[in-house]
């Protein structure tokens, strides 16, 4: 048994809806490795339960797995807005969200994340928890745009911040996604309004708490 198998065997299992989404994504969707998966999904759920947010924003829906995991920790009157730029995934996402009772508490917006963020700012929306998992080249731009949407004491999670180790590998110095993630990590590390820790889970997950305006 590998260490990953050991961890999986000793972690709360996926529910039936999540297991079905994972299976169908790996069979029918390109780049299934983008799915959060069992271990990270249970971590997202645990963090959401700990924060107990009333409002969650997710940037990058993919097939809906992570949205359902995050929604598990919502307050009774809570709502999650998730944004996906790939309109070809819309039918798949809506079908997957409908697999769970939590799907009724999730609102899908199809469009460019930065454009949707502008709309949310114009609507004076506030979120207790924001999960960034979209275009890695735009993480710094996303961070700048979500800061006004998060109150002091609110949380931001950013996925893929270790990028399979590429962030410390000089062979990827010219890779745009690696450059974007390095810039994001540096920006977060030196922003006095933030506290953060990078967890070496899967591809790297950064937990950020907003401590000042």
Order of alpha helices (4+ residues) and beta strands (2+ residues): alpha-alpha-alpha-beta-alpha-beta-alpha-beta-alpha-beta-alpha-beta-alpha-beta-beta
